[in-house]
Amino acid sequence: METADVIVIGSGQGGIPLATDFASSGRKVVLFERDALGGSCINYGCTPSKAFLAAAHAAGRARQAKKLGIHTEVEVDFPAVMERVQGIRNSFNQGIHKRLDDAGVKIVCAEASFVGERTVRGGDVTVQAPIVIVNTGTSSLIPDIPGLAGTPYLTNRNFFDLKALPPRLLVIGAGYIGLELGQGLARLGSQTHLIVRGDRVLDREETDVSLVLAEALKQDGIGLQFGVNVNQVAHYNDLFSLTLSSGEQLQAEALLVVIGRKPNTGALNAAKSGIELDDQGFIKINDQFHTTCSGVYAIGDAAKQPAFTHVSWEDYRRLKAILCGENRTRSDRVLGYAIYTEPQVGRVGMTLEQAQKHGINARAVTLPMSQIARAIEWGHDLGFYRMVIDSDTDKILGATLVGYETAELVHRPLAKVPKSGMSF
């Protein structure tokens, strides 16, 4: 059995900088990774999705330019689009490997599990350390629909391995992944249909956000089926056939399943190190990322943190500070995030409803795109800007921005949100 100063399990956006920083400072660091280096962000999340959407939205904007008097015929070379996406992904992955090697991190390419307190085994390597950091992330939650198992359905994990454009696409789920990838394929030429169990898309956002996005999807020719479940899936002769609870049947050459995420903790054998999981399998942590085992910490979405790359990065910064003796917590920040549909959604801080639930005397001020000069001039007629304000202090508590490039604009209110408005 080896000994080390730090063990990191998982090479996501929090695990990599922690491993390289501690190794660069002279500590012996062992990193366990069961899959490709870089975690979901580099391999089947942020990096490939943004590269993919760059092409998709370029095609969509070109088609929609007709309202500006510009008429174009868009021709999509889908294999070239995906070759570029995969090339960028591979380049980033190689860069991570070099970064870890240069820092002196020992990489163990094997699935890790605990075999004792702060003792981890992966493959034929067993390591013990006083500090263990778990950064194993999440993976797609697959519903128990009769007939689904064993079919070649897509998730965000294998979506970016597509080589040919499916003529038709069915999407089960209407969260941000389903909307981004579904709209993306529609803009590249797939006839796309979303199957939504509830009564609106993006049901964790404010209702009018959902309405704007639904209208945008319809303008892209995407079908929306609300208030239904999928009762049966069949796959025959390269064709999916879905039977809905309404009795209707839908068919397509591709099926994307994106109903949620589950923690990658099943193989950890966490109990061997005294680490408690919740009922869903997420790792229990306190406000300083400590698990129920002394010396073991967990960051990112495996610890039920919001599933965003920048959250995992901020977890890294805070945990590093904590391990260096600083008094930081996982909640001493304002959560901002974006949804890269067209139009984009930029969110930060609290909504009006959330502020009022906290007992704050708050008001919301909304400016529709139809009243914004630049939006009118550029032909951006969908969306709105909204600020939530503390009526007693006039401080900004949160913002919801729906429109062109609002993922960039939301950083302005993010910098101004007071600490009193940080937590949901």
Disulfide bonds with the S-S distance in Angstrom:
none
